């Protein structure tokens, strides 16, 4: 609940040490670092798409699998 309240108060105590961008939650900062500074790529096994965030790859794969099950 504390994290949610920060979104309304504008408090952003988690600051990126590379670009000074600030976030309300530690997890948001971690995702930022992962996608913007570490340049990790997660590749789809079904197509040639890549994602900088693992959760976005998972969403993409769920859509593919859902579409396959609907078509079969």
PDB file of N, CA, C and O in Angstrom:
ATOM      1  N   UNK A   1       0.823  -1.195   0.000  1.00  0.00           N
ATOM      2  CA  UNK A   1       0.000   0.000   0.000  1.00  0.00           C
ATOM      3  C   UNK A   1       0.869   1.262   0.000  1.00  0.00           C
ATOM      4  O   UNK A   1       0.520   2.267  -0.620  1.00  0.00           O
ATOM      5  N   UNK A   2       2.003   1.194   0.703  1.00  0.00           N
ATOM      6  CA  UNK A   2       2.894   2.359   0.741  1.00  0.00           C
ATOM      7  C   UNK A   2       3.353   2.739  -0.664  1.00  0.00           C
ATOM      8  O   UNK A   2       3.395   3.916  -1.021  1.00  0.00           O
ATOM      9  N   UNK A   3       3.702   1.709  -1.464  1.00  0.00           N
ATOM     10  CA  UNK A   3       4.146   1.972  -2.834  1.00  0.00           C
ATOM     11  C   UNK A   3       3.045   2.627  -3.650  1.00  0.00           C
ATOM     12  O   UNK A   3       3.312   3.535  -4.437  1.00  0.00           O
ATOM     13  N   UNK A   4       1.821   2.178  -3.470  1.00  0.00           N
ATOM     14  CA  UNK A   4       0.701   2.750  -4.208  1.00  0.00           C
ATOM     15  C   UNK A   4       0.502   4.217  -3.830  1.00  0.00           C
ATOM     16  O   UNK A   4       0.231   5.050  -4.695  1.00  0.00           O
ATOM     17  N   UNK A   5       0.633   4.528  -2.573  1.00  0.00           N
ATOM     18  CA  UNK A   5       0.470   5.913  -2.115  1.00  0.00           C
ATOM     19  C   UNK A   5       1.527   6.811  -2.755  1.00  0.00           C
ATOM     20  O   UNK A   5       1.246   7.965  -3.079  1.00  0.00           O
ATOM     21  N   UNK A   6       2.736   6.289  -2.939  1.00  0.00           N
ATOM     22  CA  UNK A   6       3.808   7.067  -3.570  1.00  0.00           C
ATOM     23  C   UNK A   6       3.422   7.503  -4.978  1.00  0.00           C
ATOM     24  O   UNK A   6       3.831   8.573  -5.428  1.00  0.00           O
ATOM     25  N   UNK A   7       2.638   6.684  -5.678  1.00  0.00           N
ATOM     26  CA  UNK A   7       2.247   7.053  -7.042  1.00  0.00           C
ATOM     27  C   UNK A   7       1.376   8.297  -7.044  1.00  0.00           C
ATOM     28  O   UNK A   7       1.372   9.047  -8.020  1.00  0.00           O
ATOM     29  N   UNK A   8       0.642   8.526  -5.971  1.00  0.00           N
ATOM     30  CA  UNK A   8      -0.225   9.701  -5.877  1.00  0.00           C
ATOM     31  C   UNK A   8       0.493  10.907  -5.280  1.00  0.00           C
ATOM     32  O   UNK A   8       0.144  12.048  -5.584  1.00  0.00           O
ATOM     33  N   UNK A   9       1.482  10.667  -4.443  1.00  0.00           N
ATOM     34  CA  UNK A   9       2.188  11.773  -3.785  1.00  0.00           C
ATOM     35  C   UNK A   9       3.282  12.361  -4.668  1.00  0.00           C
ATOM     36  O   UNK A   9       3.747  13.476  -4.430  1.00  0.00           O
ATOM     37  N   UNK A  10       3.689  11.612  -5.684  1.00  0.00           N
ATOM     38  CA  UNK A  10       4.766  12.074  -6.550  1.00  0.00           C
ATOM     39  C   UNK A  10       6.145  11.725  -6.020  1.00  0.00           C
ATOM     40  O   UNK A  10       7.153  12.056  -6.644  1.00  0.00           O
ATOM     41  N   UNK A  11       6.198  11.055  -4.871  1.00  0.00           N
ATOM     42  CA  UNK A  11       7.475  10.666  -4.279  1.00  0.00           C
ATOM     43  C   UNK A  11       8.137   9.596  -5.148  1.00  0.00           C
ATOM     44  O   UNK A  11       7.521   8.586  -5.488  1.00  0.00           O
ATOM     45  N   UNK A  12       9.395   9.833  -5.497  1.00  0.00           N
ATOM     46  CA  UNK A  12      10.153   8.884  -6.322  1.00  0.00           C
ATOM     47  C   UNK A  12      11.544   8.704  -5.718  1.00  0.00           C
ATOM     48  O   UNK A  12      12.513   9.309  -6.178  1.00  0.00           O
ATOM     49  N   UNK A  13      11.631   7.876  -4.695  1.00  0.00           N
ATOM     50  CA  UNK A  13      12.896   7.740  -3.977  1.00  0.00           C
ATOM     51  C   UNK A  13      13.938   6.839  -4.647  1.00  0.00           C
ATOM     52  O   UNK A  13      15.090   6.809  -4.214  1.00  0.00           O
ATOM     53  N   UNK A  14      13.558   6.115  -5.682  1.00  0.00           N
ATOM     54  CA  UNK A  14      14.481   5.176  -6.326  1.00  0.00           C
ATOM     55  C   UNK A  14      15.023   5.799  -7.615  1.00  0.00           C
ATOM     56  O   UNK A  14      14.298   5.948  -8.599  1.00  0.00           O
ATOM     57  N   UNK A  15      16.308   6.159  -7.593  1.00  0.00           N
ATOM     58  CA  UNK A  15      16.918   6.912  -8.691  1.00  0.00           C
ATOM     59  C   UNK A  15      17.984   6.070  -9.391  1.00  0.00           C
ATOM     60  O   UNK A  15      18.825   5.441  -8.749  1.00  0.00           O
ATOM     61  N   UNK A  16      17.927   6.076 -10.709  1.00  0.00           N
ATOM     62  CA  UNK A  16      18.918   5.363 -11.514  1.00  0.00           C
ATOM     63  C   UNK A  16      20.262   6.087 -11.406  1.00  0.00           C
ATOM     64  O   UNK A  16      20.338   7.299 -11.607  1.00  0.00           O
ATOM     65  N   UNK A  17      21.306   5.346 -11.093  1.00  0.00           N
ATOM     66  CA  UNK A  17      22.622   5.975 -10.943  1.00  0.00           C
ATOM     67  C   UNK A  17      23.315   6.229 -12.285  1.00  0.00           C
ATOM     68  O   UNK A  17      24.399   6.812 -12.323  1.00  0.00           O
ATOM     69  N   UNK A  18      22.696   5.796 -13.381  1.00  0.00           N
ATOM     70  CA  UNK A  18      23.291   6.026 -14.704  1.00  0.00           C
ATOM     71  C   UNK A  18      22.674   7.231 -15.417  1.00  0.00           C
ATOM     72  O   UNK A  18      23.374   7.966 -16.114  1.00  0.00           O
ATOM     73  N   UNK A  19      21.367   7.434 -15.244  1.00  0.00           N
ATOM     74  CA  UNK A  19      20.707   8.521 -15.979  1.00  0.00           C
ATOM     75  C   UNK A  19      19.869   9.441 -15.090  1.00  0.00           C
ATOM     76  O   UNK A  19      19.277  10.401 -15.583  1.00  0.00           O
ATOM     77  N   UNK A  20      19.814   9.165 -13.817  1.00  0.00           N
ATOM     78  CA  UNK A  20      19.106   9.979 -12.825  1.00  0.00           C
ATOM     79  C   UNK A  20      17.577   9.945 -12.951  1.00  0.00           C
ATOM     80  O   UNK A  20      16.894  10.754 -12.322  1.00  0.00           O
ATOM     81  N   UNK A  21      17.041   9.042 -13.737  1.00  0.00           N
ATOM     82  CA  UNK A  21      15.593   8.896 -13.821  1.00  0.00           C
ATOM     83  C   UNK A  21      15.094   8.291 -12.510  1.00  0.00           C
ATOM     84  O   UNK A  21      15.711   7.370 -11.975  1.00  0.00           O
ATOM     85  N   UNK A  22      13.979   8.809 -11.993  1.00  0.00           N
ATOM     86  CA  UNK A  22      13.494   8.391 -10.676  1.00  0.00           C
ATOM     87  C   UNK A  22      12.187   7.608 -10.785  1.00  0.00           C
ATOM     88  O   UNK A  22      11.388   7.819 -11.697  1.00  0.00           O
ATOM     89  N   UNK A  23      11.994   6.693  -9.826  1.00  0.00           N
ATOM     90  CA  UNK A  23      10.835   5.802  -9.817  1.00  0.00           C
ATOM     91  C   UNK A  23      10.241   5.691  -8.424  1.00  0.00           C
ATOM     92  O   UNK A  23      10.921   5.917  -7.422  1.00  0.00           O
ATOM     93  N   UNK A  24       8.963   5.339  -8.376  1.00  0.00           N
ATOM     94  CA  UNK A  24       8.271   5.197  -7.090  1.00  0.00           C
ATOM     95  C   UNK A  24       8.578   3.877  -6.405  1.00  0.00           C
ATOM     96  O   UNK A  24       8.501   3.785  -5.179  1.00  0.00           O
ATOM     97  N   UNK A  25       8.926   2.845  -7.182  1.00  0.00           N
ATOM     98  CA  UNK A  25       9.195   1.535  -6.578  1.00  0.00           C
ATOM     99  C   UNK A  25      10.562   1.012  -7.007  1.00  0.00           C
ATOM    100  O   UNK A  25      11.081   1.369  -8.064  1.00  0.00           O
ATOM    101  N   UNK A  26      11.119   0.174  -6.174  1.00  0.00           N
ATOM    102  CA  UNK A  26      12.406  -0.454  -6.474  1.00  0.00           C
ATOM    103  C   UNK A  26      12.286  -1.331  -7.716  1.00  0.00           C
ATOM    104  O   UNK A  26      13.193  -1.372  -8.547  1.00  0.00           O
ATOM    105  N   UNK A  27      11.157  -2.032  -7.835  1.00  0.00           N
ATOM    106  CA  UNK A  27      10.948  -2.917  -8.989  1.00  0.00           C
ATOM    107  C   UNK A  27      10.908  -2.126 -10.292  1.00  0.00           C
ATOM    108  O   UNK A  27      11.440  -2.578 -11.305  1.00  0.00           O
ATOM    109  N   UNK A  28      10.287  -0.958 -10.275  1.00  0.00           N
ATOM    110  CA  UNK A  28      10.251  -0.123 -11.480  1.00  0.00           C
ATOM    111  C   UNK A  28      11.654   0.311 -11.879  1.00  0.00           C
ATOM    112  O   UNK A  28      11.995   0.315 -13.062  1.00  0.00           O
ATOM    113  N   UNK A  29      12.461   0.674 -10.898  1.00  0.00           N
ATOM    114  CA  UNK A  29      13.853   1.036 -11.176  1.00  0.00           C
ATOM    115  C   UNK A  29      14.611  -0.162 -11.739  1.00  0.00           C
ATOM    116  O   UNK A  29      15.371  -0.017 -12.696  1.00  0.00           O
ATOM    117  N   UNK A  30      14.414  -1.336 -11.161  1.00  0.00           N
ATOM    118  CA  UNK A  30      15.094  -2.543 -11.651  1.00  0.00           C
ATOM    119  C   UNK A  30      14.721  -2.834 -13.100  1.00  0.00           C
ATOM    120  O   UNK A  30      15.584  -3.172 -13.911  1.00  0.00           O
ATOM    121  N   UNK A  31      13.426  -2.702 -13.429  1.00  0.00           N
ATOM    122  CA  UNK A  31      12.991  -2.942 -14.815  1.00  0.00           C
ATOM    123  C   UNK A  31      13.616  -1.928 -15.762  1.00  0.00           C
ATOM    124  O   UNK A  31      14.019  -2.270 -16.874  1.00  0.00           O
ATOM    125  N   UNK A  32      13.695  -0.677 -15.316  1.00  0.00           N
ATOM    126  CA  UNK A  32      14.314   0.373 -16.122  1.00  0.00           C
ATOM    127  C   UNK A  32      15.771   0.024 -16.421  1.00  0.00           C
ATOM    128  O   UNK A  32      16.202   0.081 -17.572  1.00  0.00           O
ATOM    129  N   UNK A  33      16.521  -0.334 -15.393  1.00  0.00           N
ATOM    130  CA  UNK A  33      17.938  -0.674 -15.566  1.00  0.00           C
ATOM    131  C   UNK A  33      18.091  -1.861 -16.506  1.00  0.00           C
ATOM    132  O   UNK A  33      18.949  -1.865 -17.389  1.00  0.00           O
ATOM    133  N   UNK A  34      17.251  -2.864 -16.306  1.00  0.00           N
ATOM    134  CA  UNK A  34      17.291  -4.062 -17.147  1.00  0.00           C
ATOM    135  C   UNK A  34      17.054  -3.725 -18.615  1.00  0.00           C
ATOM    136  O   UNK A  34      17.780  -4.197 -19.489  1.00  0.00           O
ATOM    137  N   UNK A  35      16.051  -2.918 -18.881  1.00  0.00           N
ATOM    138  CA  UNK A  35      15.680  -2.655 -20.273  1.00  0.00           C
ATOM    139  C   UNK A  35      16.508  -1.551 -20.921  1.00  0.00           C
ATOM    140  O   UNK A  35      16.764  -1.606 -22.124  1.00  0.00           O
ATOM    141  N   UNK A  36      16.928  -0.560 -20.161  1.00  0.00           N
ATOM    142  CA  UNK A  36      17.618   0.581 -20.760  1.00  0.00           C
ATOM    143  C   UNK A  36      19.137   0.522 -20.681  1.00  0.00           C
ATOM    144  O   UNK A  36      19.821   1.038 -21.564  1.00  0.00           O
ATOM    145  N   UNK A  37      19.669  -0.094 -19.646  1.00  0.00           N
ATOM    146  CA  UNK A  37      21.116  -0.028 -19.455  1.00  0.00           C
ATOM    147  C   UNK A  37      21.826  -1.373 -19.605  1.00  0.00           C
ATOM    148  O   UNK A  37      22.994  -1.409 -19.993  1.00  0.00           O
ATOM    149  N   UNK A  38      21.154  -2.458 -19.311  1.00  0.00           N
ATOM    150  CA  UNK A  38      21.806  -3.758 -19.451  1.00  0.00           C
ATOM    151  C   UNK A  38      21.631  -4.325 -20.850  1.00  0.00           C
ATOM    152  O   UNK A  38      22.384  -5.206 -21.266  1.00  0.00           O
ATOM    153  N   UNK A  39      20.655  -3.831 -21.562  1.00  0.00           N
ATOM    154  CA  UNK A  39      20.393  -4.248 -22.944  1.00  0.00           C
ATOM    155  C   UNK A  39      20.224  -5.757 -23.084  1.00  0.00           C
ATOM    156  O   UNK A  39      20.637  -6.348 -24.082  1.00  0.00           O
ATOM    157  N   UNK A  40      19.625  -6.363 -22.095  1.00  0.00           N
ATOM    158  CA  UNK A  40      19.306  -7.789 -22.155  1.00  0.00           C
ATOM    159  C   UNK A  40      18.174  -7.963 -23.161  1.00  0.00           C
ATOM    160  O   UNK A  40      17.216  -7.190 -23.161  1.00  0.00           O
ATOM    161  N   UNK A  41      18.280  -8.958 -24.002  1.00  0.00           N
ATOM    162  CA  UNK A  41      17.224  -9.243 -24.969  1.00  0.00           C
ATOM    163  C   UNK A  41      16.667 -10.632 -24.712  1.00  0.00           C
ATOM    164  O   UNK A  41      17.411 -11.596 -24.533  1.00  0.00           O
ATOM    165  N   UNK A  42      15.356 -10.713 -24.698  1.00  0.00           N
ATOM    166  CA  UNK A  42      14.654 -11.985 -24.541  1.00  0.00           C
ATOM    167  C   UNK A  42      14.005 -12.289 -25.884  1.00  0.00           C
ATOM    168  O   UNK A  42      13.175 -11.517 -26.364  1.00  0.00           O
ATOM    169  N   UNK A  43      14.377 -13.406 -26.486  1.00  0.00           N
ATOM    170  CA  UNK A  43      13.922 -13.751 -27.829  1.00  0.00           C
ATOM    171  C   UNK A  43      12.769 -14.741 -27.783  1.00  0.00           C
ATOM    172  O   UNK A  43      12.748 -15.664 -26.968  1.00  0.00           O
ATOM    173  N   UNK A  44      11.816 -14.527 -28.675  1.00  0.00           N
ATOM    174  CA  UNK A  44      10.681 -15.431 -28.820  1.00  0.00           C
ATOM    175  C   UNK A  44      11.121 -16.668 -29.598  1.00  0.00           C
ATOM    176  O   UNK A  44      11.816 -16.556 -30.607  1.00  0.00           O
ATOM    177  N   UNK A  45      10.718 -17.835 -29.132  1.00  0.00           N
ATOM    178  CA  UNK A  45      11.035 -19.087 -29.824  1.00  0.00           C
ATOM    179  C   UNK A  45      10.108 -19.342 -31.014  1.00  0.00           C
ATOM    180  O   UNK A  45      10.365 -20.235 -31.821  1.00  0.00           O
ATOM    181  N   UNK A  46       9.039 -18.564 -31.123  1.00  0.00           N
ATOM    182  CA  UNK A  46       8.050 -18.782 -32.177  1.00  0.00           C
ATOM    183  C   UNK A  46       8.208 -17.827 -33.362  1.00  0.00           C
ATOM    184  O   UNK A  46       7.733 -18.115 -34.461  1.00  0.00           O
ATOM    185  N   UNK A  47       8.867 -16.708 -33.141  1.00  0.00           N
ATOM    186  CA  UNK A  47       9.065 -15.736 -34.220  1.00  0.00           C
ATOM    187  C   UNK A  47      10.383 -14.995 -33.974  1.00  0.00           C
ATOM    188  O   UNK A  47      11.160 -15.386 -33.102  1.00  0.00           O
ATOM    189  N   UNK A  48      10.634 -13.946 -34.724  1.00  0.00           N
ATOM    190  CA  UNK A  48      11.919 -13.244 -34.602  1.00  0.00           C
ATOM    191  C   UNK A  48      11.872 -12.027 -33.677  1.00  0.00           C
ATOM    192  O   UNK A  48      12.809 -11.228 -33.672  1.00  0.00           O
ATOM    193  N   UNK A  49      10.820 -11.874 -32.910  1.00  0.00           N
ATOM    194  CA  UNK A  49      10.712 -10.721 -32.011  1.00  0.00           C
ATOM    195  C   UNK A  49      11.604 -10.881 -30.786  1.00  0.00           C
ATOM    196  O   UNK A  49      11.808 -11.985 -30.280  1.00  0.00           O
ATOM    197  N   UNK A  50      12.129  -9.750 -30.326  1.00  0.00           N
ATOM    198  CA  UNK A  50      12.896  -9.725 -29.082  1.00  0.00           C
ATOM    199  C   UNK A  50      12.328  -8.636 -28.182  1.00  0.00           C
ATOM    200  O   UNK A  50      11.749  -7.655 -28.648  1.00  0.00           O
ATOM    201  N   UNK A  51      12.509  -8.834 -26.899  1.00  0.00           N
ATOM    202  CA  UNK A  51      11.999  -7.900 -25.898  1.00  0.00           C
ATOM    203  C   UNK A  51      13.084  -7.596 -24.883  1.00  0.00           C
ATOM    204  O   UNK A  51      13.930  -8.439 -24.583  1.00  0.00           O
ATOM    205  N   UNK A  52      13.049  -6.387 -24.361  1.00  0.00           N
ATOM    206  CA  UNK A  52      14.030  -6.015 -23.342  1.00  0.00           C
ATOM    207  C   UNK A  52      13.566  -6.428 -21.951  1.00  0.00           C
ATOM    208  O   UNK A  52      14.348  -6.421 -21.000  1.00  0.00           O
ATOM    209  N   UNK A  53      12.290  -6.788 -21.836  1.00  0.00           N
ATOM    210  CA  UNK A  53      11.746  -7.232 -20.547  1.00  0.00           C
ATOM    211  C   UNK A  53      11.154  -8.626 -20.674  1.00  0.00           C
ATOM    212  O   UNK A  53      10.419  -8.926 -21.614  1.00  0.00           O
ATOM    213  N   UNK A  54      11.490  -9.469 -19.707  1.00  0.00           N
ATOM    214  CA  UNK A  54      11.025 -10.856 -19.718  1.00  0.00           C
ATOM    215  C   UNK A  54       9.503 -10.936 -19.613  1.00  0.00           C
ATOM    216  O   UNK A  54       8.885 -11.795 -20.241  1.00  0.00           O
ATOM    217  N   UNK A  55       8.894 -10.050 -18.827  1.00  0.00           N
ATOM    218  CA  UNK A  55       7.438 -10.083 -18.683  1.00  0.00           C
ATOM    219  C   UNK A  55       6.739  -9.744 -19.999  1.00  0.00           C
ATOM    220  O   UNK A  55       5.658 -10.264 -20.273  1.00  0.00           O
ATOM    221  N   UNK A  56       7.337  -8.886 -20.808  1.00  0.00           N
ATOM    222  CA  UNK A  56       6.748  -8.556 -22.112  1.00  0.00           C
ATOM    223  C   UNK A  56       6.854  -9.744 -23.070  1.00  0.00           C
ATOM    224  O   UNK A  56       5.944  -9.984 -23.864  1.00  0.00           O
ATOM    225  N   UNK A  57       7.959 -10.486 -23.000  1.00  0.00           N
ATOM    226  CA  UNK A  57       8.084 -11.706 -23.804  1.00  0.00           C
ATOM    227  C   UNK A  57       7.020 -12.710 -23.386  1.00  0.00           C
ATOM    228  O   UNK A  57       6.386 -13.331 -24.239  1.00  0.00           O
ATOM    229  N   UNK A  58       6.819 -12.874 -22.086  1.00  0.00           N
ATOM    230  CA  UNK A  58       5.789 -13.808 -21.600  1.00  0.00           C
ATOM    231  C   UNK A  58       4.405 -13.424 -22.119  1.00  0.00           C
ATOM    232  O   UNK A  58       3.642 -14.289 -22.548  1.00  0.00           O
ATOM    233  N   UNK A  59       4.078 -12.123 -22.082  1.00  0.00           N
ATOM    234  CA  UNK A  59       2.782 -11.660 -22.608  1.00  0.00           C
ATOM    235  C   UNK A  59       2.652 -12.011 -24.085  1.00  0.00           C
ATOM    236  O   UNK A  59       1.607 -12.487 -24.530  1.00  0.00           O
ATOM    237  N   UNK A  60       3.710 -11.774 -24.834  1.00  0.00           N
ATOM    238  CA  UNK A  60       3.723 -12.069 -26.267  1.00  0.00           C
ATOM    239  C   UNK A  60       3.483 -13.558 -26.519  1.00  0.00           C
ATOM    240  O   UNK A  60       2.668 -13.922 -27.367  1.00  0.00           O
ATOM    241  N   UNK A  61       4.189 -14.415 -25.785  1.00  0.00           N
ATOM    242  CA  UNK A  61       4.053 -15.864 -25.965  1.00  0.00           C
ATOM    243  C   UNK A  61       2.648 -16.327 -25.586  1.00  0.00           C
ATOM    244  O   UNK A  61       2.086 -17.197 -26.251  1.00  0.00           O
ATOM    245  N   UNK A  62       2.082 -15.763 -24.537  1.00  0.00           N
ATOM    246  CA  UNK A  62       0.705 -16.115 -24.157  1.00  0.00           C
ATOM    247  C   UNK A  62      -0.259 -15.818 -25.296  1.00  0.00           C
ATOM    248  O   UNK A  62      -1.155 -16.612 -25.581  1.00  0.00           O
ATOM    249  N   UNK A  63      -0.073 -14.667 -25.951  1.00  0.00           N
ATOM    250  CA  UNK A  63      -0.937 -14.309 -27.082  1.00  0.00           C
ATOM    251  C   UNK A  63      -0.780 -15.315 -28.220  1.00  0.00           C
ATOM    252  O   UNK A  63      -1.766 -15.734 -28.827  1.00  0.00           O
ATOM    253  N   UNK A  64       0.457 -15.696 -28.504  1.00  0.00           N
ATOM    254  CA  UNK A  64       0.710 -16.670 -29.574  1.00  0.00           C
ATOM    255  C   UNK A  64       0.034 -17.996 -29.243  1.00  0.00           C
ATOM    256  O   UNK A  64      -0.657 -18.573 -30.084  1.00  0.00           O
ATOM    257  N   UNK A  65       0.233 -18.475 -28.022  1.00  0.00           N
ATOM    258  CA  UNK A  65      -0.344 -19.762 -27.633  1.00  0.00           C
ATOM    259  C   UNK A  65      -1.866 -19.703 -27.598  1.00  0.00           C
ATOM    260  O   UNK A  65      -2.533 -20.672 -27.958  1.00  0.00           O
ATOM    261  N   UNK A  66      -2.414 -18.581 -27.170  1.00  0.00           N
ATOM    262  CA  UNK A  66      -3.868 -18.420 -27.164  1.00  0.00           C
ATOM    263  C   UNK A  66      -4.404 -18.461 -28.590  1.00  0.00           C
ATOM    264  O   UNK A  66      -5.407 -19.121 -28.860  1.00  0.00           O
ATOM    265  N   UNK A  67      -3.745 -17.764 -29.492  1.00  0.00           N
ATOM    266  CA  UNK A  67      -4.174 -17.765 -30.893  1.00  0.00           C
ATOM    267  C   UNK A  67      -4.073 -19.156 -31.506  1.00  0.00           C
ATOM    268  O   UNK A  67      -4.938 -19.550 -32.288  1.00  0.00           O
ATOM    269  N   UNK A  68      -3.025 -19.905 -31.161  1.00  0.00           N
ATOM    270  CA  UNK A  68      -2.885 -21.271 -31.676  1.00  0.00           C
ATOM    271  C   UNK A  68      -4.020 -22.154 -31.178  1.00  0.00           C
ATOM    272  O   UNK A  68      -4.570 -22.947 -31.941  1.00  0.00           O
ATOM    273  N   UNK A  69      -4.375 -22.022 -29.899  1.00  0.00           N
ATOM    274  CA  UNK A  69      -5.431 -22.872 -29.343  1.00  0.00           C
ATOM    275  C   UNK A  69      -6.794 -22.504 -29.921  1.00  0.00           C
ATOM    276  O   UNK A  69      -7.659 -23.368 -30.065  1.00  0.00           O
ATOM    277  N   UNK A  70      -6.990 -21.239 -30.250  1.00  0.00           N
ATOM    278  CA  UNK A  70      -8.256 -20.807 -30.850  1.00  0.00           C
ATOM    279  C   UNK A  70      -8.363 -21.328 -32.278  1.00  0.00           C
ATOM    280  O   UNK A  70      -9.446 -21.704 -32.727  1.00  0.00           O
ATOM    281  N   UNK A  71      -7.246 -21.350 -32.985  1.00  0.00           N
ATOM    282  CA  UNK A  71      -7.250 -21.795 -34.380  1.00  0.00           C
ATOM    283  C   UNK A  71      -7.352 -23.305 -34.522  1.00  0.00           C
ATOM    284  O   UNK A  71      -7.791 -23.796 -35.562  1.00  0.00           O
ATOM    285  N   UNK A  72      -6.958 -24.043 -33.508  1.00  0.00           N
ATOM    286  CA  UNK A  72      -6.982 -25.512 -33.604  1.00  0.00           C
ATOM    287  C   UNK A  72      -8.261 -26.099 -33.104  1.00  0.00           C
ATOM    288  O   UNK A  72      -8.429 -27.318 -33.121  1.00  0.00           O
TER     289      UNK A  72
END
